[in-house]
Amino acid sequence: MTETSPPETTHVPQSGEIVDPTIDKNPLHWIVERDPPPDVHIFTFQNKHIGYLSYNPPKGFTAEELVEFNGAKESRFDLEKARAVIAEREKRGTLDMTWDAQWNKTNEAVSE
């Protein structure tokens, strides 16, 4: 990281606002929830104190820290799932999907 570049933990949601989730590591401020059916395999991560809302698990947190978030137990978000979403985020770069990406994915499925 240089003086002009943001930290590696920075998250830029679709709103364009830059959020560094590591500024609030208090697990009581974080919420993890399952998406409603039919997407119950998808989890959202939220911290209203800093304006973070994403399908991406916040960077700078370990799997062990993620399972301490509010709602983890109720959402059945265990250590195995936490490690899996971190690995998937690292592989893809992001788990968030913009409206354009969703639209293109839907159109590709329809054309097949």
C-alpha positions as CSV (number, residue, x, y, z in Angstrom):
1,M,0.0,0.0,0.0
2,T,1.3,3.5,-0.9
3,E,0.3,6.7,0.8
4,T,-2.2,7.5,-2.0
5,S,-3.7,4.0,-2.4
6,P,-6.5,2.8,-0.1
7,P,-5.9,-0.2,2.2
8,E,-6.4,-3.7,0.7
9,T,-9.4,-4.1,2.9
10,T,-11.3,-1.3,1.2
11,H,-14.7,-2.1,-0.2
12,V,-16.4,0.0,-2.8
13,P,-20.1,-0.9,-3.1
14,Q,-22.3,-0.1,-6.1
15,S,-23.1,3.3,-4.4
16,G,-19.5,4.2,-5.0
17,E,-18.8,5.1,-1.4
18,I,-15.5,3.7,-0.1
19,V,-15.7,1.7,3.1
20,D,-12.9,0.1,5.1
21,P,-14.6,-2.6,7.1
22,T,-11.6,-3.0,9.4
23,I,-12.4,0.3,11.1
24,D,-15.2,-1.5,13.1
25,K,-14.1,-5.0,14.2
26,N,-16.7,-5.3,16.9
27,P,-18.7,-8.4,16.0
28,L,-21.8,-7.0,17.8
29,H,-22.0,-4.3,15.0
30,W,-21.9,-6.9,12.2
31,I,-24.8,-9.0,10.9
32,V,-24.7,-12.0,8.6
33,E,-28.0,-13.2,7.1
34,R,-29.2,-15.7,4.5
35,D,-30.9,-14.4,1.4
36,P,-34.6,-15.4,1.2
37,P,-35.7,-18.4,-0.9
38,P,-34.7,-19.5,-3.5
39,D,-31.2,-18.0,-2.8
40,V,-30.8,-19.4,0.8
41,H,-27.2,-20.4,-0.1
42,I,-26.2,-16.7,-0.4
43,F,-25.2,-14.7,2.7
44,T,-25.2,-10.9,3.1
45,F,-22.9,-9.1,5.5
46,Q,-23.9,-5.8,7.0
47,N,-22.6,-3.1,9.4
48,K,-24.9,-0.2,9.7
49,H,-22.4,1.8,11.8
50,I,-20.0,2.1,8.9
51,G,-22.4,1.7,5.9
52,Y,-21.2,-1.8,4.8
53,L,-23.7,-4.1,3.0
54,S,-22.4,-6.7,0.7
55,Y,-22.4,-10.4,-0.4
56,N,-18.7,-10.1,0.1
57,P,-17.4,-11.2,3.5
58,P,-15.5,-8.1,4.8
59,K,-11.8,-8.2,4.1
60,G,-9.6,-8.1,7.1
61,F,-11.7,-10.6,9.0
62,T,-10.8,-14.3,9.6
63,A,-13.4,-17.1,9.2
64,E,-13.3,-17.4,12.9
65,E,-14.3,-13.7,13.3
66,L,-17.0,-14.0,10.7
67,V,-18.9,-16.7,12.6
68,E,-19.0,-14.4,15.6
69,F,-21.2,-11.9,13.8
70,N,-24.8,-11.5,14.8
71,G,-27.1,-13.9,13.0
72,A,-24.4,-16.4,12.1
73,K,-25.8,-19.2,14.2
74,E,-29.4,-18.5,13.1
75,S,-28.3,-18.4,9.4
76,R,-26.3,-21.6,9.9
77,F,-23.2,-19.7,8.8
78,D,-20.5,-22.0,10.3
79,L,-16.7,-22.1,10.0
80,E,-16.9,-24.3,6.9
81,K,-19.2,-21.8,5.1
82,A,-17.1,-18.8,6.3
83,R,-13.9,-20.4,4.8
84,A,-15.8,-21.2,1.6
85,V,-17.1,-17.6,1.0
86,I,-13.6,-16.1,1.8
87,A,-12.0,-18.5,-0.7
88,E,-14.7,-17.8,-3.3
89,R,-14.2,-14.0,-2.9
90,E,-10.5,-14.4,-3.2
91,K,-10.9,-16.5,-6.4
92,R,-13.5,-14.3,-8.1
93,G,-12.4,-10.9,-6.7
94,T,-16.0,-10.2,-5.6
95,L,-19.3,-12.0,-4.8
96,D,-21.3,-8.8,-5.5
97,M,-23.1,-8.8,-8.7
98,T,-24.1,-5.5,-10.4
99,W,-27.5,-5.2,-12.2
100,D,-25.7,-5.4,-15.6
101,A,-24.0,-8.6,-14.6
102,Q,-27.3,-10.1,-13.4
103,W,-29.0,-9.0,-16.6
104,N,-26.2,-10.5,-18.8
105,K,-26.2,-13.8,-16.8
106,T,-30.0,-14.1,-17.2
107,N,-29.8,-13.3,-21.0
108,E,-27.0,-15.9,-21.4
109,A,-29.1,-18.6,-19.7
110,V,-32.1,-17.7,-21.8
111,S,-30.1,-17.9,-25.1
112,E,-28.6,-21.3,-24.3
